[in-house]
Amino acid sequence: MRALPSIKSLYFLGIGGIGMSALARYFAACGCRVEGYDRTPSPLTRELEKEGIGIIYTDSPCEVAEADWTVVWTPAVPMQTQLYQYFHKKGMPILKRSEMLGRVTSDMRSLCVAGTHGKTSTAALLAHILKPIGVNAFLGGISINEGLNLMMDTESDLVVVEADEFDRSFLHLKPAMSVITAIDPDHLDIYATSEGYHEGFEQYAQLVTDAIVIKKGYKVKSKAQIYTYGVNEDADFYSDNVRIDSGRLFFDWHTRDTYLTDVELGVPVLFNVENATSAMALAHLAGADEQTLREGVRTYRGVLRRFNVHVQSPKVAYIDDYAHHPKELLTAIRSARQLYSERHLIGVFQPHLFTRTRDFMDEFAAALSELDEVVLLPVYPAREEPIKGITSEVLASRIESSYPVRVLQKSDLTGYVCERVRSINTQTAVLTLGAGDIDRLVPEMKEQIKQISL
């Protein structure tokens, strides 16, 4: 990997975002001057500052040093902010994150992971499998193996990229090969309809030059060779004989020509078998041998906020997950049920975006109704303005539960949940869910629940 020769100084608007921070780290590692703005400090921005990247937290142009900046911008930062307007009036080039990512990876052999669900986990696993071969990666989460969302190998022309469909970002990429995990409608504020969402993936598929590995049941047209994958079903790549033995998960993995038996998955959660099946398929097509596949899957440790078990005791378990789409909620909730079938399951969900909550209100309610007890936080707006009638209180009224569905502020959440755990006269499991800023509560929740478990 190399920096773009014409760019020496970069200013990131929204530098604390997971995708933005990976790019910021990349350019800093390449020797460029990197600075940025974010609305609030976070663990990620503090890490960037420790790495020597200057960050401001006020929307004030007077704090920006004079330089020939190339600005990298995420739509999470409104165009109306003073900083955006300042750079715009100065005539400095402003590129969306996806445009810059496309430029950085344009002369490399890109292995992309697209789809509504599982992008980050699959991309992180794919990159981990390929590390012995040599690979670069831009990830949408923090790899537990690496401790980062960026992998760099200056000797390799392979790059793993998470291909995000939001704002049609993935159309800026040049994929050689791609996994497509699912095409379940989302981001209808961008695509308007389910048909429009699928059309976006059709456009993306046309960009892929060599091979697409797509979950069986979904279809796209492409000039690339198309392969299917699945679990316990006939496909070009598939896994079966999934079993758990003494807390370890094993499966058999098949191609049309060969198979591997007793593959051990380092993150022993059933839904990760599907991610592993597709990641192994793309790694195989990229040249990984059987031993590299087997060892990569065995030593994989997952991604932060993807079904991370933080507390595990006879009295209480605590799991945190990034799920923010109804199907992702169902997967997380049912996985928790499989692990803790005898426990009282308390779920805390922070809806992400007013538009998504509006478009999938009934689906969210149905998924959350599978919990024993539900607590909601207010809708996290991100880039959006409120929509009249779309609130967590409305969502709460549609959830079926034998317990009252509470809507709480973040400041009240940990105390309330811990009190419920103490008062319930049975084993419990707590599940926090959402893609907003609910992750800021995880350290406190973890410590408080640990105390209860003693």
C-alpha positions, -999 to +999 in steps of 0.1 A: +000+000+000+011+035-006-001+071+000-015+091-029+015+112-042-005+143-046-019+143-011+003+155+018-021+169+044-055+155+053-083+168+075-110+143+085-145+157+094-159+130+116-125+113+123-140+093+152-161+071+129-149+036+125-143+038+087-128+073+089-104+064+116-090+035+096-083+059+067-067+084+091-045+057+105-035+046+070-024+081+059-006+088+091+013+055+087+022+067+052+038+098+066+011+123+058+000+151+081-033+141+095-057+161+117-095+160+123-127+170+140-153+150+158-183+161+179-173+143+211-143+124+224-145+086+225-121+057+232-113+057+195-104+094+192-083+091+223-064+062+206-059+083+175-045+112+196-021+088+213-009+078+178+000+115+172-032+126+153-045+161+163-082+162+169-105+191+179-140+188+193-155+222+186-169+232+153-146+262+150-124+271+120-102+292+141-087+260+156-077+246+122-041+252+112-033+267+079-023+240+053-031+227+019-057+204+032-075+176+014-107+171+034-122+137+040-158+139+050-185+116+063-222+125+059-226+120+096-212+155+098-238+179+084-227+202+055-241+231+076-213+228+102-189+257+103-159+235+095-174+220+063-184+255+051-150+269+060-132+242+038-158+246+011-154+284+009-116+280+008-120+258-023-102+229-007-110+195-022-136+176-001-140+139-007-164+115+009-148+087+029-159+062+003-143+082-025-110+083-007-112+046+001-118+039-036-088+060-045-065+043-020-074+008-031-079+014-068-045-001-079-047-031-056-065-064-058-095-057-037-114-085-019-146-068-008-174-079+016-208-064+009-243-072+023-269-061+048-255-082+076-222-097+087-199-074+067-175-065+095-172-100+110-167-116+076-142-090+064-122-093+097-121-131+095-111-130+058-083-106+066-071-127+095-071-159+074-050-141+047-025-125+071+001-152+066-001-147+029+002-109+032-028-086+032-040-051+039-075-044+053-099-015+060-124-028+085-157-015+099-149-026+134-120-033+157-105-067+151-098-083+184-068-102+169-052-070+157-066-045+182-072-021+152-095-015+123-066-013+098-041-039+086-011-029+065+015-050+046+036-029+022+047-060+003+012-071-005-012-059-032-042-077-016-066-055+003-097-066+022-124-039+021-157-037+038-181-025+010-207-004+027-240+001+008-250+032+028-251+063+005-241+040-023-205+041-010-196+007-024-200+020-060-167+039-055-148+006-052-131-016-078-136-051-064-117-080-079-137-105-058-165-100-033-187-118-008-223-106-007-238-118+026-274-107+022-296-082+003-323-076+030-337-040+025-321-013+046-312+024+042-345+032+026-338+069+032-312+064+004-328+037-018-365+045-012-378+010-019-367-026-016-364-028-053-341+003-053-319-013-026-315-045-047-307-024-077-279-008-058-264-043-053-269-051-089-248-020-098-222-030-073-221-066-087-213-052-121-181-036-107-167-070-096-143-084-122-134-119-111-157-137-086-187-132-064-195-155-035-232-148-026-254-164+001-277-189-015-311-175-021-300-141-032-293-133-069-273-107-088-261-104-124-224-098-131-197-104-156-177-121-127-180-158-119-208-163-093-206-189-066-231-196-038-225-204-002-246-217+027-248-238+058-265-272+057-276-268+021-263-276-013-241-247-026-208-242-043-192-236-008-211-250+022-206-261+058-224-289+076-220-312+106-219-282+129-214-293+165-204-279+199-182-300+222-171-287+256-176-251+245-157-255+212-174-253+179-165-275+149-179-279+114-170-295+080-164-271+051-169-282+014-162-269-021-173-287-052-140-305-054-127-310-018-136-306+019-121-300+053-134-319+083-134-307+119-127-271+113-126-253+146-141-218+148-123-195+173-155-176+181-179-205+191-212-188+182-234-206+156-241-176+134-204-172+128-203-205+109-221-187+080-195-159+081-167-184+082-181-203+052-180-173+030-147-159+043-130-193+037-145-194+002-131-160-008-097-168+008-096-201-011-103-183-044-076-158-034-050-186-031-051-197+006-042-233+011-061-258+034-038-253+064-040-215+061-078-217+060-080-241+090-055-222+112-070-188+104-105-198+114-092-216+146-073-185+158-099-159+149-111-140+180-138-118+165-146-081+164-155-057+192-193-053+196-201-085+176-217-107+202-189-101+228-195-120+260-182-096+287-195-115+319-200-152+322-210-165+356-236-189+371-258-160+382-256-135+353-241-132+318-236-100+298-233-098+260-230-067+238-237-067+201-239-041+173-272-054+159-293-025+145-314-042+118-344-064+127-328-096+112-296-088+132-316-084+164-333-118+158-299-134+152-284-120+184-314-127+205-318-163+193-280-169+197-283-157+233-313-181+237-292-210+225-264-202+249-286-194+279-318-213+273-327-215+310-320-178+318-342-148+321-331-127+290-331-089+294-325-069+262-315-033+260-319-018+225-310+017+212-328+022+178-304+037+152-319+063+129-355+076+128-359+065+092-349+029+099-371+028+130-400+041+109-394+017+080-391-014+102-411-006+133-432-038+132-402-059+124-382-044+153-412-050+176-415-086+166-378-093+171-377-076+205-409-095+216-387-126+217-369-113+248-382-119+283-378-083+292-371-052+271-355-018+279-352+009+251-331+040+249-343+070+228-337+068+191-301+076+182-304+102+154-269+102+139-272+124+108-311+127+109-337+151+123-365+137+144-396+123+125-429+131+141-445+100+157-413+079+154-401+074+190-389+046+212-422+051+232-441+042+200-419+011+195-424+001+231-462+001+227-459-025+199-436-049+218-454-079+233-439-087+268-452-099+301-431-072+317-435-034+312-413-022+284-392+007+298-378+037+278-349+051+298-322+078+293-286+066+292-279+080+326-305+058+342-298+026+323-270+008+341-286+013+375-320+001+364-306-030+346-284-040+376-313-036+400-335-058+378-307-085+378-305-083+416-342-086+421-349-115+397-348-147+416-333-167+387-303-168+365-302-139+340-285-128+308-283-092+297-280-083+261-272-047+249-279-040+212-275-011+188-252+009+165-255+043+182-236+054+212-248+026+235-213+013+233-202+041+257-222+024+284-206-010+280-176-006+303-197+007+332-224-020+326-197-047+325-181-036+358-214-033+376-227-067+364-193-083+373-199-071+409-233-087+409-218-120+396-193-123+425 
